[in-house]
Amino acid sequence: ARSAPTMLRLAIVLALAEAAGSFELTPEGYAEILATNSPEKKEEFIETVVTQQLHGFVTSDVGLKSFAETAPA
């Protein structure tokens, strides 16, 4: 089960992504994220893909951070 802080963080990330009209969940959107050279943006993009496209959830913030740092370009 997810903790309340994790659920809140996820809700905030999704709300910010939607409100900001941020990057599209497409290969082109991912390329734009990579161009920012921002590990945080890459984490947000990956988490959004997992939750919105795969209807899953991230169970480890540490694992997400590690994956985002080594995710293929």
Short mmCIF file of the C-alpha atoms (twelve columns), coordinates in Angstrom:
data_MODEL
# 
_entry.id   MODEL 
# 
loop_
_atom_site.group_PDB 
_atom_site.id 
_atom_site.type_symbol 
_atom_site.label_atom_id 
_atom_site.label_alt_id 
_atom_site.label_comp_id 
_atom_site.label_asym_id 
_atom_site.label_seq_id 
_atom_site.Cartn_x 
_atom_site.Cartn_y 
_atom_site.Cartn_z 
_atom_site.pdbx_PDB_model_num 
ATOM 1  C CA . ALA A 1  0.000  0.000  0.000   1 
ATOM 2  C CA . ARG A 2  1.132  3.518  -0.697  1 
ATOM 3  C CA . SER A 3  1.809  5.976  2.066   1 
ATOM 4  C CA . ALA A 4  -0.086 9.242  2.303   1 
ATOM 5  C CA . PRO A 5  3.010  11.367 1.477   1 
ATOM 6  C CA . THR A 6  3.672  9.280  -1.651  1 
ATOM 7  C CA . MET A 7  0.069  9.646  -2.802  1 
ATOM 8  C CA . LEU A 8  0.180  13.381 -2.147  1 
ATOM 9  C CA . ARG A 9  3.443  13.736 -4.057  1 
ATOM 10 C CA . LEU A 10 2.004  11.838 -7.001  1 
ATOM 11 C CA . ALA A 11 -1.124 13.999 -7.007  1 
ATOM 12 C CA . ILE A 12 0.982  17.159 -6.933  1 
ATOM 13 C CA . VAL A 13 3.242  15.953 -9.761  1 
ATOM 14 C CA . LEU A 14 0.268  15.109 -11.947 1 
ATOM 15 C CA . ALA A 15 -1.516 18.364 -11.150 1 
ATOM 16 C CA . LEU A 16 1.592  20.393 -11.947 1 
ATOM 17 C CA . ALA A 17 2.146  18.529 -15.198 1 
ATOM 18 C CA . GLU A 18 -1.427 19.136 -16.295 1 
ATOM 19 C CA . ALA A 19 -1.533 22.749 -15.130 1 
ATOM 20 C CA . ALA A 20 1.740  23.641 -16.784 1 
ATOM 21 C CA . GLY A 21 0.743  21.979 -20.037 1 
ATOM 22 C CA . SER A 22 4.075  20.245 -19.736 1 
ATOM 23 C CA . PHE A 23 5.701  17.855 -22.115 1 
ATOM 24 C CA . GLU A 24 3.634  15.444 -24.130 1 
ATOM 25 C CA . LEU A 25 3.823  11.765 -23.277 1 
ATOM 26 C CA . THR A 26 5.429  10.942 -26.608 1 
ATOM 27 C CA . PRO A 27 8.937  10.129 -27.820 1 
ATOM 28 C CA . GLU A 28 9.213  13.778 -28.827 1 
ATOM 29 C CA . GLY A 29 8.166  14.873 -25.340 1 
ATOM 30 C CA . TYR A 30 10.816 12.594 -23.852 1 
ATOM 31 C CA . ALA A 31 13.404 14.118 -26.207 1 
ATOM 32 C CA . GLU A 32 12.401 17.562 -24.923 1 
ATOM 33 C CA . ILE A 33 12.865 16.347 -21.349 1 
ATOM 34 C CA . LEU A 34 16.318 14.990 -22.181 1 
ATOM 35 C CA . ALA A 35 17.242 18.338 -23.747 1 
ATOM 36 C CA . THR A 36 16.536 20.102 -20.429 1 
ATOM 37 C CA . ASN A 37 19.262 17.980 -18.785 1 
ATOM 38 C CA . SER A 38 17.100 17.956 -15.643 1 
ATOM 39 C CA . PRO A 39 17.035 14.710 -13.623 1 
ATOM 40 C CA . GLU A 40 13.939 15.970 -11.807 1 
ATOM 41 C CA . LYS A 41 12.027 16.529 -15.052 1 
ATOM 42 C CA . LYS A 42 13.054 13.071 -16.253 1 
ATOM 43 C CA . GLU A 43 11.752 11.555 -13.010 1 
ATOM 44 C CA . GLU A 44 8.457  13.427 -13.383 1 
ATOM 45 C CA . PHE A 45 8.086  12.322 -17.000 1 
ATOM 46 C CA . ILE A 46 8.787  8.660  -16.186 1 
ATOM 47 C CA . GLU A 47 6.426  8.696  -13.212 1 
ATOM 48 C CA . THR A 48 3.706  10.295 -15.329 1 
ATOM 49 C CA . VAL A 49 4.110  7.655  -18.041 1 
ATOM 50 C CA . VAL A 50 3.885  4.904  -15.420 1 
ATOM 51 C CA . THR A 51 0.752  6.332  -13.831 1 
ATOM 52 C CA . GLN A 52 -1.131 7.721  -16.836 1 
ATOM 53 C CA . GLN A 53 -0.123 5.412  -19.666 1 
ATOM 54 C CA . LEU A 54 0.574  2.160  -17.838 1 
ATOM 55 C CA . HIS A 55 -1.945 2.741  -15.026 1 
ATOM 56 C CA . GLY A 56 0.688  1.659  -12.545 1 
ATOM 57 C CA . PHE A 57 2.458  3.341  -9.689  1 
ATOM 58 C CA . VAL A 58 5.975  3.935  -8.481  1 
ATOM 59 C CA . THR A 59 6.729  1.957  -5.352  1 
ATOM 60 C CA . SER A 60 10.194 3.346  -4.671  1 
ATOM 61 C CA . ASP A 61 11.245 6.962  -4.985  1 
ATOM 62 C CA . VAL A 62 14.865 5.816  -4.719  1 
ATOM 63 C CA . GLY A 63 14.305 3.301  -7.524  1 
ATOM 64 C CA . LEU A 64 12.658 5.976  -9.678  1 
ATOM 65 C CA . LYS A 65 15.570 8.350  -9.102  1 
ATOM 66 C CA . SER A 66 18.091 5.626  -9.968  1 
ATOM 67 C CA . PHE A 67 16.194 4.632  -13.098 1 
ATOM 68 C CA . ALA A 68 15.845 8.252  -14.230 1 
ATOM 69 C CA . GLU A 69 19.592 8.754  -13.829 1 
ATOM 70 C CA . THR A 70 20.338 5.784  -16.100 1 
ATOM 71 C CA . ALA A 71 17.309 5.816  -18.396 1 
ATOM 72 C CA . PRO A 72 18.229 5.528  -22.059 1 
ATOM 73 C CA . ALA A 73 18.376 8.634  -24.173 1 
# 
